[in-house]
Amino acid sequence: MRNIPIGQYLEEQNLITHEQLEKVLFAQRESQGQKRFGDVIVELGFMSEIKFAQALAGKLKVPYVDLQSFNIDDEAVSKIPEALAKKHTVIAIDIVGKRLTVATDDPINFNILEDVKVITGMDTIPVLATRSAINKAIGEKYTMANIDSVNESISQFGGGEDNDEASKERVESAPIVKLATTIVENAYRAEATDIHIEPFKTYTKIRIRVNGDLLELMSISNAVHNALSTRIKLISGMNIAEKRIPQDGRFSQVVDGTTLDVRVSSLPMVNGEKIVIRILSTGQIALRKITDLGMNDYNYKMFESMIKCPHGVILVTGPTGSGKSTTLYAALGELAKPNVNVVTVEDPVEKNIDGVNQCQVNVKAGMTFSAALRSILRQDPDIVMIGEMRDSETADIAIRAAITGHLVLSTLHTNDAASTIIRLIDMGVAPYMVSTSLIGVVAQRLVKVLCQRCRKPRMSNDEENQLMHIPASVQIYDAGGCPECNGTGYKGRTAIHEIIHCTSGISTLIAESAGKEQLENAAKKNGTKLLRDNVSELVQNGVTSIDELVRVTYSV
């Protein structure tokens, strides 16, 4: 084949348009050589990482390997040291005689293959795989070796309670450092939000929360627990001598070129300290646009009209981990123009946004939400974002700010949009103040998306039709389980929304202290679709399952 650039090849194969190619090349020039063509095309969403890798393999005449379904040979893996595998993003997957099959995302980089050849003393056969799949395989395959070496080093100390010298030596030993790092890396590659390190009598269980469910990552000897928890407390800035009271800390870790902001909480249990680590996405991960929030067309138009209002309050509500912050950040990304002053007060600041002044709450120093908010209003803001309305004082200041000409965005913990309005009034804000300042309320939940490869079709029964508010049976899907979704039947999550736009009729009802049902009925007449209606639509379209509908919206 002619030696043409990959972009031209993709265009000739009708995989991208000429306009898309121009945009990718422009973005690549803007990065001043920092990003490869493949990284840019995936970032812009013109091709998935897998589709690009398959196309590149076709052009280079190199076999493409799906590492998720490939049975990787542990003996082959051990031929390449972990440091080299991570440095070049390569992993050996098969061995035949003196020939080693190596998965790489850059098969024409002869320096990488030469390095592997020198270290292993074997002939290398390159195959192409995606960078994320290689990183995930590196994390999984080298972890077990790390755990074995940790167990070995711990047994030298004889286990049991630490004395100070043994504890320090153990915590600073390479295997423990490596294990702590590997746990966070594996969790991030599995797209987990939290890591739970749970001590039991004879073992310690490590679980990660993926798509809202806890999955077991690994079990380790309970002799390792003290050393591991001390290591994590050490890097989080906690007091390692204090094991009787709960503590909080934080640290940063670079995984696959992305700096993660990691929050840590420790809580004393019967068999030792339970550690929970929350992995927060950082400013390096691109902000979502409001078009990427999973809203249907009707809700999107309603939300867009709400954020166009020059002043008033917009509230996003839902339980912990329902994507409220993501929605607020998406709205801020839309609103943060060069001609407006946007100030936020958050606890904690989860994502850094260019062009937005972000303020961190510090309760110990007296920097509470209400104190910060009072000062912010003297900073000539146009738009104010409050991380959470935790008390009546914060709510009162926010409502007054909206009445004096500011646009205020905030979150509240309530179950649905109508009960948010009632909650504001219960917090002590006068009904007439709420009715004049509130633009609208967005209630949201996250539902798991069915894996398209293994979902199972069937017809809905009468009980399910009732739940979905439909007259006749339709084709719906149940979760299956395959290697692509790690046997869970689900892959990723999407949001469902319930939006009440406070038009004149609803504002009148709020001023008259109307109940939740009255507000809901009035909103329905205005076209509001409830959470149940939204998820019902997704079930009928085969996006999610009836189990998710019940989990997210079931009420007695």
CORHUMO-V491639 format. One record per residue. N is the residue number from 1. RES is the residue in one small letter. SS is DSSP state (helix for helix, strand for strand, loop for the rest). Layout:
BEGIN
{{N/RES/SS} {N/RES/SS}}
END
This chain:
BEGIN
{{1/m/loop} {2/r/loop} {3/n/loop} {4/i/loop} {5/p/loop} {6/i/helix} {7/g/helix} {8/q/helix} {9/y/helix} {10/l/helix} {11/e/helix} {12/e/helix} {13/q/loop} {14/n/loop} {15/l/loop} {16/i/loop} {17/t/loop} {18/h/helix} {19/e/helix} {20/q/helix} {21/l/helix} {22/e/helix} {23/k/helix} {24/v/helix} {25/l/helix} {26/f/helix} {27/a/helix} {28/q/helix} {29/r/helix} {30/e/helix} {31/s/loop} {32/q/loop} {33/g/loop} {34/q/loop} {35/k/loop} {36/r/loop} {37/f/helix} {38/g/helix} {39/d/helix} {40/v/helix} {41/i/helix} {42/v/helix} {43/e/helix} {44/l/loop} {45/g/loop} {46/f/loop} {47/m/loop} {48/s/loop} {49/e/helix} {50/i/helix} {51/k/helix} {52/f/helix} {53/a/helix} {54/q/helix} {55/a/helix} {56/l/helix} {57/a/helix} {58/g/helix} {59/k/helix} {60/l/helix} {61/k/loop} {62/v/loop} {63/p/loop} {64/y/strand} {65/v/loop} {66/d/loop} {67/l/loop} {68/q/loop} {69/s/loop} {70/f/loop} {71/n/loop} {72/i/loop} {73/d/loop} {74/d/helix} {75/e/helix} {76/a/helix} {77/v/helix} {78/s/helix} {79/k/helix} {80/i/loop} {81/p/loop} {82/e/helix} {83/a/helix} {84/l/helix} {85/a/helix} {86/k/helix} {87/k/helix} {88/h/helix} {89/t/loop} {90/v/strand} {91/i/strand} {92/a/strand} {93/i/strand} {94/d/strand} {95/i/strand} {96/v/strand} {97/g/loop} {98/k/loop} {99/r/strand} {100/l/strand} {101/t/strand} {102/v/strand} {103/a/strand} {104/t/strand} {105/d/loop} {106/d/loop} {107/p/loop} {108/i/loop} {109/n/loop} {110/f/helix} {111/n/helix} {112/i/helix} {113/l/helix} {114/e/helix} {115/d/helix} {116/v/helix} {117/k/helix} {118/v/helix} {119/i/helix} {120/t/helix} {121/g/loop} {122/m/loop} {123/d/strand} {124/t/strand} {125/i/strand} {126/p/strand} {127/v/strand} {128/l/strand} {129/a/loop} {130/t/loop} {131/r/helix} {132/s/helix} {133/a/helix} {134/i/helix} {135/n/helix} {136/k/helix} {137/a/helix} {138/i/helix} {139/g/helix} {140/e/helix} {141/k/helix} {142/y/helix} {143/t/helix} {144/m/helix} {145/a/helix} {146/n/helix} {147/i/helix} {148/d/helix} {149/s/helix} {150/v/helix} {151/n/helix} {152/e/helix} {153/s/helix} {154/i/helix} {155/s/helix} {156/q/helix} {157/f/helix} {158/g/loop} {159/g/loop} {160/g/loop} {161/e/loop} {162/d/loop} {163/n/loop} {164/d/helix} {165/e/helix} {166/a/helix} {167/s/helix} {168/k/helix} {169/e/helix} {170/r/helix} {171/v/helix} {172/e/loop} {173/s/loop} {174/a/helix} {175/p/helix} {176/i/helix} {177/v/helix} {178/k/helix} {179/l/helix} {180/a/helix} {181/t/helix} {182/t/helix} {183/i/helix} {184/v/helix} {185/e/helix} {186/n/helix} {187/a/helix} {188/y/helix} {189/r/helix} {190/a/loop} {191/e/loop} {192/a/loop} {193/t/loop} {194/d/strand} {195/i/strand} {196/h/strand} {197/i/strand} {198/e/strand} {199/p/strand} {200/f/loop} {201/k/loop} {202/t/loop} {203/y/strand} {204/t/strand} {205/k/strand} {206/i/strand} {207/r/strand} {208/i/strand} {209/r/strand} {210/v/strand} {211/n/loop} {212/g/loop} {213/d/strand} {214/l/strand} {215/l/strand} {216/e/strand} {217/l/strand} {218/m/strand} {219/s/strand} {220/i/strand} {221/s/strand} {222/n/helix} {223/a/helix} {224/v/helix} {225/h/helix} {226/n/helix} {227/a/helix} {228/l/helix} {229/s/helix} {230/t/helix} {231/r/helix} {232/i/helix} {233/k/helix} {234/l/helix} {235/i/helix} {236/s/loop} {237/g/loop} {238/m/loop} {239/n/loop} {240/i/loop} {241/a/loop} {242/e/loop} {243/k/loop} {244/r/loop} {245/i/loop} {246/p/loop} {247/q/strand} {248/d/strand} {249/g/strand} {250/r/strand} {251/f/strand} {252/s/strand} {253/q/strand} {254/v/strand} {255/v/strand} {256/d/loop} {257/g/loop} {258/t/strand} {259/t/strand} {260/l/strand} {261/d/strand} {262/v/strand} {263/r/strand} {264/v/strand} {265/s/strand} {266/s/strand} {267/l/strand} {268/p/strand} {269/m/strand} {270/v/loop} {271/n/loop} {272/g/strand} {273/e/strand} {274/k/strand} {275/i/strand} {276/v/strand} {277/i/strand} {278/r/strand} {279/i/strand} {280/l/strand} {281/s/loop} {282/t/loop} {283/g/loop} {284/q/loop} {285/i/loop} {286/a/loop} {287/l/loop} {288/r/loop} {289/k/loop} {290/i/helix} {291/t/helix} {292/d/helix} {293/l/loop} {294/g/loop} {295/m/loop} {296/n/loop} {297/d/helix} {298/y/helix} {299/n/helix} {300/y/helix} {301/k/helix} {302/m/helix} {303/f/helix} {304/e/helix} {305/s/helix} {306/m/helix} {307/i/helix} {308/k/loop} {309/c/loop} {310/p/loop} {311/h/loop} {312/g/strand} {313/v/strand} {314/i/strand} {315/l/strand} {316/v/strand} {317/t/strand} {318/g/loop} {319/p/loop} {320/t/loop} {321/g/loop} {322/s/loop} {323/g/loop} {324/k/helix} {325/s/helix} {326/t/helix} {327/t/helix} {328/l/helix} {329/y/helix} {330/a/helix} {331/a/helix} {332/l/helix} {333/g/helix} {334/e/helix} {335/l/helix} {336/a/loop} {337/k/loop} {338/p/loop} {339/n/loop} {340/v/loop} {341/n/loop} {342/v/strand} {343/v/strand} {344/t/strand} {345/v/strand} {346/e/strand} {347/d/loop} {348/p/loop} {349/v/loop} {350/e/loop} {351/k/loop} {352/n/loop} {353/i/loop} {354/d/loop} {355/g/loop} {356/v/loop} {357/n/strand} {358/q/strand} {359/c/strand} {360/q/strand} {361/v/loop} {362/n/strand} {363/v/helix} {364/k/helix} {365/a/helix} {366/g/loop} {367/m/strand} {368/t/loop} {369/f/helix} {370/s/helix} {371/a/helix} {372/a/helix} {373/l/helix} {374/r/helix} {375/s/helix} {376/i/helix} {377/l/loop} {378/r/loop} {379/q/loop} {380/d/loop} {381/p/loop} {382/d/loop} {383/i/strand} {384/v/strand} {385/m/strand} {386/i/strand} {387/g/loop} {388/e/loop} {389/m/loop} {390/r/loop} {391/d/loop} {392/s/helix} {393/e/helix} {394/t/helix} {395/a/helix} {396/d/helix} {397/i/helix} {398/a/helix} {399/i/helix} {400/r/helix} {401/a/helix} {402/a/helix} {403/i/helix} {404/t/loop} {405/g/loop} {406/h/loop} {407/l/strand} {408/v/strand} {409/l/strand} {410/s/strand} {411/t/strand} {412/l/strand} {413/h/loop} {414/t/loop} {415/n/loop} {416/d/loop} {417/a/helix} {418/a/helix} {419/s/helix} {420/t/helix} {421/i/helix} {422/i/helix} {423/r/helix} {424/l/helix} {425/i/helix} {426/d/helix} {427/m/loop} {428/g/loop} {429/v/loop} {430/a/loop} {431/p/helix} {432/y/helix} {433/m/helix} {434/v/helix} {435/s/helix} {436/t/helix} {437/s/helix} {438/l/strand} {439/i/strand} {440/g/strand} {441/v/strand} {442/v/strand} {443/a/strand} {444/q/strand} {445/r/strand} {446/l/strand} {447/v/strand} {448/k/strand} {449/v/strand} {450/l/strand} {451/c/loop} {452/q/loop} {453/r/loop} {454/c/loop} {455/r/loop} {456/k/strand} {457/p/strand} {458/r/strand} {459/m/strand} {460/s/loop} {461/n/loop} {462/d/helix} {463/e/helix} {464/e/helix} {465/n/helix} {466/q/helix} {467/l/helix} {468/m/helix} {469/h/loop} {470/i/loop} {471/p/loop} {472/a/loop} {473/s/loop} {474/v/loop} {475/q/strand} {476/i/strand} {477/y/strand} {478/d/strand} {479/a/loop} {480/g/loop} {481/g/loop} {482/c/loop} {483/p/helix} {484/e/helix} {485/c/helix} {486/n/loop} {487/g/loop} {488/t/loop} {489/g/loop} {490/y/strand} {491/k/strand} {492/g/strand} {493/r/strand} {494/t/strand} {495/a/strand} {496/i/strand} {497/h/strand} {498/e/strand} {499/i/strand} {500/i/strand} {501/h/strand} {502/c/loop} {503/t/loop} {504/s/helix} {505/g/helix} {506/i/helix} {507/s/helix} {508/t/helix} {509/l/helix} {510/i/helix} {511/a/helix} {512/e/loop} {513/s/loop} {514/a/loop} {515/g/loop} {516/k/helix} {517/e/helix} {518/q/helix} {519/l/helix} {520/e/helix} {521/n/helix} {522/a/helix} {523/a/helix} {524/k/helix} {525/k/helix} {526/n/loop} {527/g/loop} {528/t/loop} {529/k/loop} {530/l/loop} {531/l/helix} {532/r/helix} {533/d/helix} {534/n/helix} {535/v/helix} {536/s/helix} {537/e/helix} {538/l/helix} {539/v/helix} {540/q/helix} {541/n/loop} {542/g/loop} {543/v/loop} {544/t/loop} {545/s/loop} {546/i/helix} {547/d/helix} {548/e/helix} {549/l/helix} {550/v/helix} {551/r/helix} {552/v/helix} {553/t/helix} {554/y/loop} {555/s/loop} {556/v/loop}}
END
